[in-house]
């Protein structure tokens, strides 16, 4: 039995089991299900929030929840169905290949803890060479369709599989020719087009207002002069106004604004 039913916001990796029949014999296919860290990541291409998804020089694709806006376009953009949305936090999560350990010169936790040493870690070049040797070994044992899964449609991946049944990728729940999901990229294009249209309308409205009423003097200096920030206080934005946090004397709202608690 699998340790977990599926990936989730708090479950970034699981060993997925599938039982198939091959030549009147039952075989278990076992796959480490987690982010493949594509060289051309669909999640990154689909994300409209700058800094929410980053790709490091070593190929690791990482999610920054502080910048995530919860739009879930990254979920649609992933051809492997890996990212998971949390209804509680309104953020999306996935495996980050233990980037904190890697930065410290350590191997990812899955590599460290695997009891059968089935997961290897190294440079992409070294891992491809190791995988090719493993494929040759499997073919020598009668697995004629053994193959390295490193799909070119996403530029290759930084987490690869050696699969004994390379002609039955669907049994491993692996797409044969994955690419960045077109639906997500189309949605992103529409979102950006909408933003550009809104910007155009804003510029048009500004121009019409200027032609109709002329330039307006900003009121911010007047407000600040009328209500200077006392020593030791701080000002924070609160919608259209400015809230002043005073010292022991409490808070007082400036003209036209509300106090920010």
N, C-alpha and C positions, 0 to 999 in steps of 0.2 A: 504494500500500500504506500501511496505517496504521503510524505509528511504533511503536506498542505494540499488542499483541493486546487488552488490556483494562485497565481501571483496577486499581490494586493499592495496597498499603500505602505504596509508594514512588512510585506514579504517580497523581497526583491530578487530572490533566487529560490528555485526548488528543483529537485530531481524528478523529472516527469517520466512516468512509466507507460508503456503501451505494449500489449501482447498481440503478436501477429502469427499467422500460420505460414510456414515456409516448408515446402516439400513434405507435407503431412507431419510437420513437426512444429510445436509451439515455441516461439522465441520471444524474449523480452527485449524491447528496445528502450534504452535509458538515455535521456537527454538532459543535460544541465540547462534549465530554462532560465535565462536572464538576458540582460541587454547584450547585444553583439558588438556595440560600439562601432558603428559603420564609419567608414572613411568619408562617405558622403551621406550624413545622417538626415533622414527625412524629417525627424522631429525638430532638428535645428533649423532646417529650411522652412518649416511650417510655422515656427514660433514667431509671433509678432511683437514680443516683449524683449527689448534689448537687454542682454545679460542674463536672461532666465535660463538659457541653455548655452553652454560653452563647450568648445572642443580644444583640448590641450595638444601641445606639440607631440606628445606620445600617443595620441589617438583616442584617449579616454574622452567620452562624452558625458558631461556632468550637468545636473539640474541644480539651479540656484533658486530655492523656494522663495527667497525674499523678493525676487523679481517676477515670480510666476503670477500671472493674473487669472489663472484658472479657466482659460478659454478652451482647453483640451484639444487645440489644433495639433499639438504634438502627438496626442493619442491617435488621431486620424492619420497623421503623417508617418507613423511607424509601420513598415510592412510586416513586422514580426509580432505586433500586438503585445508590446512589452510595457509601456508606461501605464500607471494606474492612478486614477483620480481619487482623492479623498473627499468625501462629502463633508467631513468634519472641518478640515483645514482649508478646503477649496483650493488645494494645490495638487500637483502631479509629482509622482515619485517613480524611481527606478534604480537599478543597480548602477553604482558609480565606479565599479571595479576597485573598490577600497582605495580611492585616490589618496586618502590621507596616509595609508600604509605605503603606497607606492612612492609617494613623495619622500617618505622617510627611508627609502631603500629596501622596503620589505615586500614580500609577495602578497597578493590578495588573500583574504581569509579562507576562501574556498580552496585555494591551492594548498594552503597551510594545513587545513583540517581534513582533506580528503583521505580516508583510510586506505584506499587502494592505489593512491598515486595516479589516478586516472586523469588528473588535470595538470597540465604543464604550464610553465610561465617563462617568458623570455622575450627577446626581440621578435618582431614579425618575421624577419628573415630566418632566424633560428627555428621558429615554430613551424614555418612552412616546410623547412627541410626535415624536421622531426616528423611532421604529418605525412610527408611523402614516404618516409621509411615505414611508418605504421601502415599506410595504405598498401605498400608492397608486401608487408608481412601478412596482412589480412587476405590479400589475393592469393598468396602462397598457401593459405589455409582453406581455400575454397570459396572465399567471398569475392567472386569475380567482379562484382559491381561496387566494391569498396571505393570510396572517394573522399576527397577533402572538400568540405563545404566552406567556401570563401567567395560568396556571390559577387560577380563583377558589376551587377546592376546598381549596387550601393557603393561601388568603389572598393570592394573588399571589406572585410570586417577585422576587428582586432580581438575578437573572441571567435575562434573557428572550431569546427567539428570534423572529426574523422568518423564517417558513417559507414558501417559494414554494408548497408543496403542503399547505395547511392542512387539506385533506380526507383526507390520507394520513399522519396523525401516527404511525401504527404503523411506517411506513417509516423514520421518524426515531428509532424506539424511544422515543417519547414517549407516555405514557398520555393518553387524551382527557379523562378526568375524575379526576385524581389527588386522593386524600385521604390523611390519615395512615392507615397500614396497620392495619386493625382487629385483626389477629392479634397484633401487638406490644402494642397497648394492652390487649387482653384478658389477655395474659401478664403485663403490668405490673400490672394490677388483681389478678390472682391472687397475684403476688409480694407486693404490698402487703397483701393480705388475709392471706397466710401470716404476714407480719411482725406484723400486728395480732393474729393468733391466738397467735403465740409470746409477744407481750407480755402478752396476757391470761393465758396459762398461767404466765408468770413471776410476774405479780402474784398469781395464785392460790396458787402454790407459796410465795411469800414470806409471804402471809397465813397459810397453814396452818402454816408453820414458826414464825411468831411466836406463833400460838395454842398450838402444841405445846410449844415450848421457851422462849418469851419472848425479849426482846431480847438481843443478843449484843454484847459490847464489841469494838471493832475492835482488831486486833493490830498494825496498821501502826505506831503510835507506839512500841510495845514493841520491835519489830524495829529501828526506826530508832534507838532509844535504845541498843540492844545493839550495833549496828554503825553508828555515825555515819559519814557520808561524809567521808573525809579531805580536807584542803585540796588544791585543784587537781583533785579527782576529779569524776566525774559519775555519776549513776544513770540507768538506762534500764529500761523495762519489758521483761520477758522472760517472756511467758506469764503465769502466776499469781504469779511471784516478782519480786524486784528484783535486778538485777545491779549490782555496784559496780565501777567501773573505778578502781583506785588509781593512784598515781604510779609511781615506779620500783619500788616494792615489789610491784607486780603486782595481782592481783584476789583478793578473798575473798568467798565467798557468804554472804549473811545466812541466818538460820535460816528454813527452809521454802522457800528459793528457790535458784535456780541462778545461776551467774556468767554474765554476758552478755559474750561476747567482742567 
